């Protein structure tokens, strides 16, 4: 038993940092109803500010930390509240999720542009000498660990006292319960919300800076580690700070004990780091519909967004003309490009299928899924396993995609009972869990972390394989557009507007949502198999978990509701960097996508809202109607002319 005590000490240190980050998440959500997926990125960027001031400008530890914590963090909170999220008033929950994802991608990309993708080491700013724990033999604790745990405990006690004793804390609780009523007694809800955002971003900055000496300064790892607070926040139902912080400590200790228990077993090496996401997914997977009550502010936004959408038409026509023209252009493309340009075109066509499958969720049913890269990855790895089992390519491709469908059904279960925000959280946790736990197994990449996917002999040439990808992509797009125009599509749009109204008509939402998730997963699996075959060898980083977040932001920027948006998203993500090969374009691309996602989040169809593509289907119907009308007029004239002549 004594050999586990040092790991408990390490776990308490890690849990203390999680507790500080989770407290900030809960604090902002309670008062504003906005769950900030960019919370970890804010902390990460604050750590970069601290590092730059401390090393590049030589300000020293204390001044640099003071600026990062007391100036940058609170200022970010004020800007987010007053500039970004307050401008989205009246939008639905999915809009807020996408805007905060845009913030995450923007800050992460900006950090890479600023300091590069390297990991920087920062010397500890607390003493590192150790002392023995009284009464426990063989257990030593560093002063740094003791101070960080003490800071977290004091912060929890201070926050609890703040909400229960102080005037501002009581006003904050009143704003959470009823914003309109508190405004009638002279309390400004907006001021209280702004202060909560400033305090929440302060905690995000503090947690990241405390983690930097032991972890290193890395934009991806630091963002993700701060986001591990999601599991603790979910345990506290996004409202209870004491429960949230206690769970964060428990998760930190659990991670450390798992490291000891697993030892050197490589198949389970990813389990400790994914424990917070296991907690997150399990809580949301088994949660009842009433477990997570939305704050009053969020309920107000849903009501307003529903009222604004109430008068919109839910009809969606099959874009036959657009699909025909785009397909004709794609068919003629190999005659004008070759070499790496043809490979880029093949990738773009495959990504059109990925974005079309994602548009079923984002554009049609307005459900934010953050694990789409997992579907694509398993489509590729399943194909690799089937091909090595000597299954012919085309049957193996279809079977590989079908094997992804059960994952889509599992992910769909939270969507039946929970709102868009909690579905996004559940898929976030499931995607990270799959990457850490399932990818190293024999079901995916195995211990070699590599999956080879040879091309079939009939499609080994670049042009032949391009046409294969194009044919499958066109078939997949047709399926997507048929679903959008069908009764199922109308039902899903109605469920997105008002699930209660649809259920009152006797229509069960579970079948529609499960079907759309399964179809989306199947098409993403097809795309994964094709994209994997294009490069013929993939590893766990080929379809990294963070790609799901990037794809969501790109599709929202381009337009998630129409075929044109899926095509434009593929062009922006694949073609533009290939044509404009400048290093600046590659580096600034995520920054631009994140900024555009924040700007276009509230538009109903992104950039395509401002681009009126010709509706050839409607034009053909008008032409057909006029031709039929003229034909009937000629027939009437032929009948009545002899009568008039007599």
Secondary structure, 3 states (H helix, E strand, C coil): CHHHHHHHHHHHHHHHHHHHHHHHHHHHHHHHCCCCCCHHHHHHHHHHHHHHHHHHCCCCHHHHHHHHHHHHHHHHHHHHHHHHHHHHCCCCHHHHHHHHHHHHHHHHHHHHHHHCCCCECCCCCCCCCEEECCCCCCCEEEHHHHHHHHHHHHHHHHHHHHHHCCHHHHHHHHHHHCHHHHHHCCCCHHHHHHHHHHHHHHHHHHHHHHHHHHHCECHHHHHHHHHCHHHHHHHCCCCCHHHHHHHHHHHHHHHHHHHHHHCCCHHHCCHHHHHHHHHHHHHHHHCCCCCCCCCHHHHHHHHHHHHHHCCCCCCCCCCHHHHHHHHHHHHHHHHCCCCHHHHHHHHHHHHHHHHHHHHHHHHHCCCCCCCHHHHHHHHHHHHHHHHHCCCCHHHHHHHHHHHHHHHHHHHHHHHHHCCHHHHHHHHHHHHHHHHHHHCCCCCCCCCCCCEECCCCHHHCCHHHHHHHHHHHHHHHHHHHHHHHHCHHHHHHHHHHHCHHHHHHCCCCHHHHHHHHHHHHHHHHHHHHHHHHHHHCEECCCCCCHHHHHHHHHHHHHHCCCCHHHHHHHHHHHHHHHHHCCCHHHHHHHHHHHHHHHHHHCCCCCHHHHCCCCCCHHHHHHHHHHHHHHHHHHHHHHHHHHHHHHC
